[in-house]
Amino acid sequence: MVAIIEDIKAIYRNDPAARTIEFLIYPCFHALLIHRLVAHPLYRLKIPFFPRLVSQISRFFTAIEIHPGAKIGEGLFIDHGMGVVIGETSEIGKNCVMFHNATLGGTGKQRGKRHPTVGNDVLIGTGATLLGPITVGDNALIGAETVIINRDVPANCTVIGAPGRIVKKDGKNVDLPLPTSDYWKKHKGVGELQGEVMGGNGR
């Protein structure tokens, strides 16, 4: 219940158009309510089929796709919501903001951890695509249409572009590539890692 209250507060904190009880008709409120109260609890109980059924019904009505396995911290605000995708092993911290068409996705068919872990107070802009078991640090800002694949985002950074590059770090303007994901380095072979680097992501 605390998480739901914080979700409502996030709507008013982040959307100047929200006034009296408009939150009751916000797609993000509906999607998160269903995820927190029904889909995710059923998933944690390892009940087959029904968690996905509930999430698909929610997707039909809200245009927001949240896999029932996703772990979402309190105070998430999904602005507009259309086209947002949050994958099964995604983890999102507290007080984050996502805009429409943002994706937290995977890069292949492997099982286990394969989606991003997002810290607290992170903003993910319109159309941003974050793929793989990456880590996004606290207070990061991900610009609209940014693409990040198997690259970690340090805390207190602003990242833009495709592939994404750090343009601000700790309040100072910079121009830096994103570091290769720690998870990727630990779980992929050297040959695969070299291929990823030579492929140009993050350069």
C-alpha positions in Angstrom: 0.0 0.0 0.0 2.9 2.4 0.7 4.2 1.9 -2.8 0.8 2.8 -4.3 0.6 5.9 -2.2 4.1 6.9 -3.3 3.0 6.2 -7.0 0.2 8.7 -6.5 2.5 11.3 -5.0 4.9 10.8 -8.0 2.1 11.7 -10.4 1.5 15.1 -8.7 5.2 15.6 -8.2 6.1 15.1 -11.8 3.0 16.2 -13.8 1.9 19.9 -13.5 -1.3 18.9 -15.3 -2.4 16.7 -12.5 -4.6 18.5 -10.0 -7.5 17.0 -8.0 -8.2 13.3 -8.6 -7.0 13.0 -12.1 -4.6 10.3 -11.1 -7.6 7.9 -11.1 -7.6 8.0 -14.9 -3.8 7.9 -15.5 -2.7 4.8 -17.4 0.4 4.5 -15.3 -1.6 4.4 -12.1 -3.7 1.6 -13.5 -0.7 -0.4 -14.8 1.2 -0.1 -11.5 -1.8 -0.8 -9.4 -2.5 -4.1 -11.3 1.2 -5.0 -11.2 1.7 -4.4 -7.5 -1.6 -5.9 -6.3 -2.2 -8.8 -8.7 0.4 -9.7 -11.3 3.6 -9.5 -9.3 2.3 -11.3 -6.2 0.9 -14.1 -8.4 4.3 -14.3 -10.1 6.2 -14.5 -6.8 3.9 -17.4 -5.8 5.0 -19.2 -8.9 1.4 -19.5 -10.2 1.6 -20.4 -13.9 -0.2 -18.5 -16.7 -2.3 -16.1 -14.7 0.4 -13.5 -13.9 1.0 -13.2 -17.6 -2.7 -13.1 -18.4 -3.2 -10.3 -15.9 -0.3 -8.3 -17.3 -1.5 -8.7 -20.9 -5.0 -7.5 -19.9 -3.3 -4.5 -18.2 -1.3 -3.9 -21.4 -4.4 -4.0 -23.5 -6.1 -1.2 -21.5 -3.0 0.9 -20.6 -0.5 0.3 -23.5 2.1 -0.2 -20.8 3.8 -3.6 -20.8 5.2 -4.6 -17.4 6.2 -8.2 -17.1 4.8 -9.6 -13.8 8.4 -10.6 -12.7 9.7 -7.0 -12.8 10.7 -5.5 -9.4 9.5 -1.9 -9.2 10.3 0.5 -6.3 7.8 2.9 -4.9 7.1 6.3 -6.6 7.5 5.3 -10.2 5.9 7.8 -12.6 5.3 6.7 -16.3 4.4 9.8 -18.2 1.9 9.2 -21.0 2.8 5.5 -20.9 2.2 4.5 -24.5 4.7 1.9 -25.6 6.6 1.5 -22.4 8.1 -2.0 -21.9 9.6 -3.3 -18.7 11.1 -6.8 -19.0 10.9 -9.8 -16.6 14.2 -9.3 -14.7 14.1 -5.5 -14.7 14.6 -3.8 -11.4 13.7 -0.2 -10.8 14.6 1.8 -7.7 12.6 4.5 -5.9 11.2 7.7 -7.4 12.1 7.1 -11.0 10.4 8.6 -14.1 9.9 6.9 -17.5 8.5 8.6 -20.6 6.5 6.9 -23.4 8.2 4.4 -25.7 11.0 3.8 -23.2 12.2 0.2 -23.1 14.0 -1.9 -20.4 14.7 -5.0 -22.5 17.0 -7.9 -23.1 19.5 -8.6 -25.8 18.9 -12.3 -26.5 17.2 -15.5 -25.5 19.3 -16.4 -22.5 17.6 -17.1 -19.2 18.4 -15.6 -15.9 19.2 -11.9 -15.4 18.9 -10.2 -18.8 17.3 -6.8 -18.2 18.5 -3.5 -16.7 18.8 -2.7 -13.0 17.9 1.0 -12.5 18.8 2.9 -9.4 16.9 5.6 -7.4 15.8 9.0 -8.8 16.6 8.0 -12.4 14.8 9.7 -15.4 14.5 7.7 -18.7 13.5 9.9 -21.6 11.1 9.3 -24.5 12.0 6.5 -26.7 15.1 5.5 -24.8 16.2 1.9 -25.2 18.2 0.2 -22.5 19.1 -3.4 -23.3 20.8 -6.1 -21.3 21.7 -6.8 -17.7 23.1 -3.3 -17.2 23.2 -1.1 -14.1 22.0 2.5 -14.2 23.3 4.5 -11.2 21.3 6.8 -8.9 20.3 10.2 -10.2 21.1 9.3 -13.8 19.4 11.1 -16.7 18.9 9.2 -19.9 18.0 11.4 -22.9 15.2 10.9 -25.4 16.0 8.2 -28.1 19.2 7.2 -26.3 20.3 3.6 -27.0 22.3 1.7 -24.4 23.3 -1.9 -25.0 25.3 -3.9 -22.4 26.8 -0.7 -21.0 26.6 0.5 -17.4 25.6 4.1 -16.6 27.4 5.6 -13.6 25.5 7.5 -10.9 24.9 11.3 -11.4 25.4 11.2 -15.1 23.5 12.5 -18.1 23.6 10.2 -21.2 22.4 10.9 -24.7 22.8 9.6 -28.2 22.8 6.3 -30.1 25.0 4.7 -28.9 24.8 6.5 -25.6 27.6 8.7 -24.3 28.1 10.5 -21.0 27.8 14.3 -21.6 27.6 15.4 -17.9 29.0 13.8 -14.8 28.7 15.1 -11.3 27.5 18.5 -12.7 30.5 18.9 -15.1 30.3 18.7 -18.9 32.2 15.8 -20.3 32.3 13.5 -23.4 32.9 10.0 -22.3 32.0 6.5 -23.5 29.9 4.3 -21.2 31.8 1.5 -19.5 31.0 -2.1 -20.5 28.5 -3.7 -18.1 30.1 -5.5 -15.2 27.6 -8.3 -15.6 28.5 -8.6 -19.2 32.2 -8.8 -18.5 31.7 -11.5 -15.8 29.3 -13.7 -17.8 30.5 -13.4 -21.4 33.6 -14.9 -23.0 36.6 -12.7 -24.0 35.9 -13.2 -27.7 32.3 -12.1 -27.3 33.3 -9.1 -25.3 35.9 -8.1 -27.9 33.3 -8.4 -30.6 31.0 -6.1 -28.6 33.7 -3.5 -28.2 34.7 -3.6 -31.8 31.1 -3.3 -32.8 31.2 0.3 -31.6 28.7 0.4 -28.8 29.6 3.2 -26.4 32.4 4.6 -28.5 
